[in-house]
Amino acid sequence: MRGPARAALPEAVAGRALWTAILSPDAPPVPCDEDALAGAAARFAHLTSPTVAAWLAQSLCDRHPGLIAAADRERAHQFNRFQRARAREALAPVVAAGIDVLVFKGMATASRFYPDPLIRLMGDVDLLVRPADAGRLCDLLEGRGFHFHKSADTPVWGLSSESSFHPLVAADGQFIFDLHVAPDDYPVSRALDVEAVFADAQPVDIGGVVLRAPSDAHLFLLALTNAGRDKFGPDSVRTLADVVAALTRADYRPDWDRLAALAATGDFLRPVMLAVNLLARLGLRPELLPPRLIRPYRGLAGWAFDALLGDYLTVFAREPGKWALQMRDWLVISAPAVLAHRNWRRLRGLARPWRGLPPGRHFADR
């Protein structure tokens, strides 16, 4: 069951109640089944984190004490505290060596878009480095016990990413760096290169170690493009939560015209528009969104959008299959030229898979 047909499901009504509390906390609460609401909140907390869910849906949690267990929130806080401490320990030698890197994705958005960085779940630490500095950074990290490990889910045509490598894992296996030499894969890299991101970088304090992160505008854009790369599937909920966190900050308003122009130049306007229209249909306050990017989807694109909206309304009570996500990508996310580029890379990779390593590097098990 897809799209509008899902609107009558108890899960969808509960999801509407949850999204209304997140996106329009001053709106009247949506009546719904208590068990279905608990299920929606649990799925949202699983896809983001208990701390993010409790913070974004605070008005709902105030009306329903225990909706997100305090013990779950405390465990998430403790995990995030541990990860930041490990990150500070691992990044201090990088700063001392004078290697110019940016922290971005989870660690950066936690520090820039949330009132307390411990709210936002942080897993692997993503570092952006200029290609010319990648070898020096690898030398330093490998000298401190980090080694490249091949991702278990690497497809037969090799690592899919064009901008990052396989993970660099600490000797104890408990901490991971993901190294990037471009802010995102094609087509984002066509309009936003590494030098542009470095030029607008801003300072960020990681427990007393001062590094730099992309500007708020670049972090916001990359959150939108990451949702598109995840085909707006379950993994995209976390990055859309980052978008919402940024939009609800009193001191930040995106320059939508500049963002749309950049996306159009790089041929990734479709996922940006899709995110805007999805947030509008889920109930985000209209003044936070650009009216000129809000438009109806018709025909097969309308069917794909309705399916996506249904998934979000039920908070992915039923996870879409690979074929459904691929159809979504074809119909409403990726431009034809982008799809052609990706398929060309896959065909080329079948003959010569890309190993996903910087020059001269090897996997730990070799």
N, C-alpha and C positions, 0 to 999 in steps of 0.2 A: 504494500500500500504506500502511495507516494503523495507528496504535495498537499493540496487542499483536502484530500480524503483523510489525511492524518489529523486534520485540525480537530476532529471530533474525538480522537483518542484521549483517554485519561492522561496518558503520558504527555501529549501535546498541550493539553490545558494546563497541566502542572508546569511544563516547560515555559509556557507563556507567562505564568505567574512568576517563575524564576527570572526570565529575561526582563519582565517589566520591573521587577525589584532592582535588577542590575542597571538597566538602561534608563529608566525613568522612576527613580526611587520616590518621587513626590506624587506619582500617580496613584489612584485608588488601587488597593490590592485586588488581584484576580482570584475569585473563589475557585478552589480545586480540591480534589481528593487528597487527604493528608498522606496516605501511603505513596501515592503517585508523586507528590511533592518531595517526599523524602528520597524517593528513587532518583528524581531529576537532580536534586542537590548532590546526592552521592556521585552520580555520573559526572556532573560538572566539577566536583572536587577532585575526582579521579583524573579528569582530562586537564585540569589546571593545577590545583593543589588545594588542600583544605584551607590554607591561609589565604590564598587568592579568592577562593569561593566565599569564605566568611567575610572578607573585606568588601568585595564587590556587591555581595547580596546582604549587606549589613542590616538594611531595613527589614528584610524577610527573616533573617536570623533573630532579630529583636522580637518579632511577632511570634516566632516559633523556636523558643529556646531548645537547644539540643539538636537542631536540624543538622548542624555540622559539629561533631563531637569535639569538646575542648581538648581531649587527649590526642585526637588526630591533628589538631592545629598545633599543639605543643610539639609533637613528633616532627611535624614539617618544619617548625621553627628551629628545632635542634639540628635537623639535617642541613638546613640552609646555613645555619651558623657554622657547622662543621665544614661545609663546602667553601664558605668564604674564608675561613681560617686556612684551609689547605691552599686556596687560590692565592692568598696573601703570601704564604710561605713560598710557593712556587714562582710567583711573579717578582718577588723582591730581587732575586739575582738578575732577572731580565732588566729591571730598572737600573740596577747598579752597573750593569754592563753597557748601558746607554743604547740598547737596541730599541728602535722606535716601533712600538706596537700599539694597537688599539684593542681594548676589550669591547666586544659588541655582543649582540643578541641577548641571551638571558642575563648575564652579569650586568651589562650596561643598562638594559631596560629596568632591571630591578633597582638600580641606583638612581635612574633619571625619572621613571614614570610612576614609581610607587612611593608613598610617604615613608615607608620603612623597607629597606632592601631585603629584609628577612621575610617579607610577605611573599615575594615572588620565588617560585621553585627554581633552583639553579642546579643543573646537572653538569654536563661537560662545559668547560670554559672555552669560549671561542675567542681566538686572537686573529686580528687582521694585521698582516705584515707586508711590506713591499716585497715583490719578488726578489729584488737584489739583496734583501736582508734575510730571506728565508733560510739560507744555508747557515748563516751565523747563529740564528735563533735555534735551529735544529742542533748545531754543535753544542750549544750551551745546555739545552734541555736533555739531550742524549748523554751528555757528560754528567748530568745529575740523576741518571737512572731511568729516564723516559725512553720508550722504544715504540716504534710504529707497530700497530697490530692490524691485521687484515679484518675488515668488518665481515661478520658471519653472513650477512644478507647481501653481499656484493653480487650483482647479476652477472650472467655469463659474458656480457660485453664489457665488463670492467666497472670501475667506480663511475657512477653517473655524474657526480659533481665535476664542473670545470673550474671551480674556484677554490676548492679545498682538497685536503688529502685524507687518507685513513687516519684514525685517531692515534695520538701520542699518549701512551698510557704510562702512569707512574709505575715504579718497580713493584709496589705493593698491590697494584691493580685497582686502587681505590679512588684514583683521580685521573681525569682525562683532559687533555688539551686538544681542541680542533683548530688546526692552522688553516687560515684562508689567505689567498694572495689576490683576491678580488672581493668586493662587498657582497656579490651574489652571482649566480650563474647567468648565462645568456637567457633572456635578452636584457636583463637589468644592467649587465656590464657594458652594454652598448651606450647607455646614457649616463651611468654613474660609475666612474672608475676609481681606482684606489687612491689616486692623488687628490681627487675632489673630496673624498671622505676625510683624508688626512688633513687637508687644508681647512676644513670646517670643524675639526675635532675640538672637544671640550674636556676639561679636567674632570676626573672622577676619583674619589677617595675609596680605596678598598681596605678598610681597617687600618689606615695610617700609611698605606702605600699609595702614592698618587700616580695614577696613570692617565691615559686619555681614552675617550670614547667618541663614537660618531656624534655629530650634532643631533639635537632632538628631532629635527626635520628628517635627517637621514635614518635615524632609528625608527621613526614612525613609518617612513616609506618602506624600509626593509621588513617591518612587521607585516605590512600589507602584502608585499611580494612573497614572503615566506608562507602566508596562508594560501596564496595561489599555487606555490610549488607543492604544498601538501594536498592540492586538489580540493581544498575546503572540506577535507575529511576530518576525522576525529582529532588528528594532531593539530589542525588549524585552530581549534578552540582556544588553545593556550596563547597563540599569537594574536587572535582577535581580542582576547582579554587584555593583552598589552595595548592594543589600539584603544580600547575603551578606557583603560587606565590613563592613557595620555590625553584623550579627549576630555576627560572629567577633571583634569588638572586646571585650576583656576588661572595659572600663569602661562598656559600653552594653548595656542590655536594654530593649527596647520595652515599654511598658505596653499589652499587647494588649487588655485590657478597654476602656481608654479609646479606643484606636485603633478597635476594632470598634464602639463606641458612636458615635463621630464618623462612621464610614463608614455606619452604619445611618441616622443622622440625615440624611446627605446623599444616601442612596440609591446609594452606591457600595461596598456591602459585597461584592457579587459578585466584582469583580476582586481585592479584598483576599483573600477566601477562596480564589480560584483560585490566587493566588500562593503562599499557604500550602500548599495541597494539592499544587501542582506541586513545590515544594521538598521536601515530605515524600516524595513518590514518587521524586524524584531522589536522595534519600539524605541530606538534611540531618539532623544530629543531633536526635533528638526533643526533647531538653530546650530547644532553641532556638525551638520552635514551640508555639503554643497548642493544646492537645488539642481544645478545644471548637469550633475552626474547621476541624478535619480531619474530613471526612465523605466517603462514596463518592458519585460521580456516577452516575446511572442513566438508562436510556432514551437519548433523543437527546443529553441533556447528557453522558451517559457516553461516547457515541461522539465528541462534540466534545472531551472531556477526553482520551480516548485518542489522538486525532489530535494534540492539542497535546503530550502527553507523547512521542509518537513523534517529533515535530519536534525537541523538545529533546534526546531521547536520541541522535538522529543529528546533533545540532548543525546542524540545517537543511541537511543534505546535499542535500535537495530543497526548494526554497523553496515554501511554500504559495501558491496563487493568490489573487486578490482575493476570489473567491467563497467559497473555503474560510475565509478570514479573516472574511468577513462572516457566514457561518454560525456561526463560533465566537463572534463578538460577540453574535449573537442568542441563542445557546443557553446560554452560560456566563459572559459578561463583563458586558454592559450590562443594566440593569433595563428593563422595557418602557417606563416613563415617560421614561427617558433616551433610548432609541431614538426615541420619538415626538418628543421635543424636538429631536433632531438632524435628523430628517427634516423637521420644520416649518421649521427654519432653512434647510435646503437648498431647500425649495420657495419660501420667501420670497426667498432669494438668487437664484433663477432669474429672478425679476421685478426684483429690485433688489440686485445683488451688493454685498456689503460690501467696501469698498476696503481695509480693514485698515490704516488710517492714523489717527493722532491728529488731532483737529480742526485745520484750517488747514495741514496738512502735504501735501507733494506728493512724487511720485516723482522720482528724479534725472534721468530721461530726459524730463521734461515741463517 
